[in-house]
């Protein structure tokens, strides 16, 4: 049984079709990354799975429990963190989490113990008795994530969880997500950062115009663009043209120089890389960078949707 499933979800808002029959699912203890351009329907799908919206057609379940027939049961199995921290700024960190615990029917002592544990886990113990209004953006985001875990959910929906955070704080959130998965939690992650999906997701579904247009592991999706690319940065920039000629001869196609210091060429397999290394050595060309890589997830995203990653925002 999948940790959650959505089959044929359709949702319309007036004349606008937000979802046109999408399918989403994830195995227990994995991360499903959901990518898509602005307005693709990512948040709408999350809200349906989280029982906050009802689909016009299709079926959704969490651990086999129907989200429409048994929404209360589903809510006890899930956690939800939206695009912006939704903590009560007039309450302290402890009070925020205790409140959630009491709403989930934890006894007073249990709620306080759970709050203390989560504040410690999320590096907020020293700020536990401070009002949330005094927290930084990163601290509020961590408190918001902690709040979604008070009930020990089996599945957590993270809708753009690192929006607005600086790179260091984003890395903190990534580590929290990795710990959750290690503990067996299943995560649905929508994100506008392609490197985030690449770093965290076991599988990725790309949504565009309310439909899933591609699904697979990050490596599988990178193969959509096709082939691999060799990148070479010669130590002597004066030998860049000679380097380009060598790799072009091996690859059987023209090399490109996206910058004044590097040259790249698509290749059909690992054998070409080995041959390039040998010819560069024979020619006496020292290099400071030499790599064989799959296309980036950004390139895959553009190939599938016609949008660059920096054109994407919360949907």
N, C-alpha and C positions, 0 to 999 in steps of 0.2 A: 504494500500500500504506500502511495506517495504521501508525503507530509501534507501537501495541499494540491488541489487540482482545480483548474478552471477549464471548462469545455464549452466552446461555442458561445462565449459571452458576447451579448449585444447590448449596447446602451446608447440611447438617443436622448439628446436635449433639444427639444423642438425639432427643427429641421437639420440639426447637426448630429451626425452619427459619430459618437466618441469611440465606440468599440463595434467592430463589424464581424464578430465571430471568432474571437481569439481563444487560443488554448495555451495554458501555462501550467507547469507542474514542476515539483522538485522532490528528490529523494530525501529521506530523513538524514539530517546532519550534513547538508550541503548548502551552498549558496547559489541561488539563481539570480543572475544579473539581468535587469530589464532596461534596455536602452531604446531610445527613440527621440526624434526631434520634437520641438515644441508642439504641443497639441496632439501628439501621437496616441494618447490614451493611457499612459503609464499610471498616473495617479488614479484615474477612474477605475482601472483594474484592481489596484490596491484597495480602494475604498469598498469595492464589491466583496473582495475576499475577506475584508475586515468587518463586514456586516453593516457598513455605514451607508451603502447604496444598494438598491435592488436592481439586478439586471433585467432588461426587457425580455431577454431570451438567453438560454444556456443554463449551465449548472456549475456550481462551485462548492467545494467542500474542503474542510480541514480535518486531517486524520479520519477521513471517511464520514464526517458529520456535516450535513447539509447546512450551508450558511443562511438559507432562507427559512427552512423548517425549524432549525434549532440554533438561532443566533446567540442565545444566552450561553449555551454550551460551548459554542465556538469562541466566544469572547473570553472564556476562562482558559482557553488553550493558546491564545495568541497575545502578542505584544505589538504595539504600533507606535512608531516614531515618525512624525510628519516632517515636512521640509523646514519648519521653524520650531524652536524649542517652545513648549507649551506649559512651562512650569509656572506656578503661582509666585510672583515676585515678592509678595508680602509675607510669604512663609519662609522659614529657614529650609536648608537642604533636608534636614531630618524631618521636619514637619511635612514637607512635600511628599516624601516617601511614605511616612506613616499614614498620611491621609489616603494615599492610594491603597495601602495595605488594609486599612479599615473598610474602604469601599469594596475590597475583595474578600471581606468577611474574616480577615485575620484578627485574632484577639490582640488586645493592646500590647502585651508583652511580645507576641510573635511579630507584630508590625514593627515595633521598635528594634527588635533584633535583626529583622530582615533589612531595615533601613540602614542600620549600622554596618552590616555586612556589605551591602551594595556601595555605600559611601566609601568604605575602605577599598573595595575592589576597583572603584573608579577614581581613586586618588583624590577624594573629596572629604576625607575624614577631618582634616584640619579646618575645613570650611563648613562643617556640619551644622553649626549653630549660628551661621551667618545667614541673613536674608538673601534670597536668590537674586534680588535686585542689585546686590553688590558683586555678583559673579561676573566673570568675563564671559565672552561669547562661547569660548571652548568649554568652560565650566558648566554653563547652562546646557550645552548640548550633551555633555556627559551626564548631567543630572536627569535630563529628559530621557536618555537611553536607560539610565538606571531605573527610572519610573516605569518604563515599559517592561522591566524584568522582575518587578516586585512579585508578581504572581507565578514566577517560574514557568514562563510559556514554553510550549513545545515548538512554536513557530513565531518568528518575529518579522514584521513587515517594516522595512526601513525605506522611507520615501525621501530621497535626496538627503541622507543623514549628515553629510559634511558640507552642505551649502553654506558659503560664507566663512568657512574656517581657513586659517592659514595652513600651509603645508605641514608644519609640525603637529598642529592639532588634528589635522586629517589623519596623520599617521597614528596618533593616539587612538582615534576612533577605529581605524583599521585593525589595530591590535586587539581592541575590545571585541570586534566582530569575529576575529580569528579564535579568540578564547571561547566565545559562545558556540561556535561550530565544533570546537574540540570537545565541548561539554555535551554535544549531541543536538544542539538547537538547529533548526532549519531556518534559513534566512532568505527572504525575497528582498533584493536590493535594487531600487531604481537610482540611477545616478547620471549626472551630466559630465562626470569625469571618466573618460575611457580608460585611463590608467588605473582607476579605482576598480572597475569591473575586471580588468586584466589581472590585477593583484589579488582579488578576492573571490571571483566567481568560479564555480566548478562548471557551470553551464550559463550560456547567455541567450536570451531571446531578444531579437530586435523588432520593435513595433514601429510601424509607419501607417498613418491614416487608419488607425484602429485595427490593423491586422498584423499578425506575426509574419514577418517576411523572411526571417532566418532564425535558426536555432542550432546550437551546438556548443562545444567547448571553445574557449578562446583560440586554441590552436586550429580547430576545425574551421572556425570562421575566418581565420587569417588565410587559410588555403583558398577561400572564395576568390580573393584577388588573384591568386595564382602564383606559383613558383616562389623562389627565394631571391634575395638580393645580396650581392657582395659589395661591401663598402671598403675602400682603401684610402688611408691618409698617409702619403709618403712623407718621410722625415724631411726631405728636401723638396720644397714647393716647386722648385725649378724643374723637377722631374714628374710633375703632375700629368703633363700631356703624354709622356712616355708610358707612365703607369696606365693611363686610360687606353692607350693603344694595345697594351699587353692584355688587359682584362677584356677588351673588346674582341681581340683575336680568339681568346679562349671561349668566350660566351657566344660568339658568332652573331653579335648584335652591337649596336653603338653604345658606348658608355656615356653616362651623363655626369656633369660636374655641378651639383646643386650649390656648392660653395667653392671658394678659391683654393681650398686646401684638401678637398676630398673628391673622389670619383666613385661612381656606383654603376653596377650593371646587373640586370636580371639574369639568373642562371637556372638551368633546368634540374640541377641536382648537386649533391655533395662532391661528385667527382670533379666538377669544374672548379670548385674552391681549392681542392688539392692541387690541381694543375696550375692555378693562378699563383699559389704560394711558391710552387717550384720555379715558375718562370720569373717571378719577382726576385727570387734568390739568385737565379742564374744571371739576371741583369744587374745584380748588385744594388737593388733598390731597397733601402731600409724603410720600414714603415713604423709609424707610431700608433696606428689603428688599422685593424684588419678583422672584418667580421662577416659572418654569413647569417642572415636573419630572415625570418618570415615577415610579411607585410605587417605594419602596425595595426592595432585595432582601429585607430583613427582612419587609416586608409580603407579598412573594411567598411567602416561606418559610412564613409563617403560613397563607396562603390554601391552599397545597398540602398542608401536613402537619397543620395544627391546633396546631402548636407554635411558640412564640416562639423567637427565636434564643438568648435567655439560658437557655432550658430544655434546650438541646442540649449534649451533651458528647461525649467520644470514644466511638465505637462499635466 
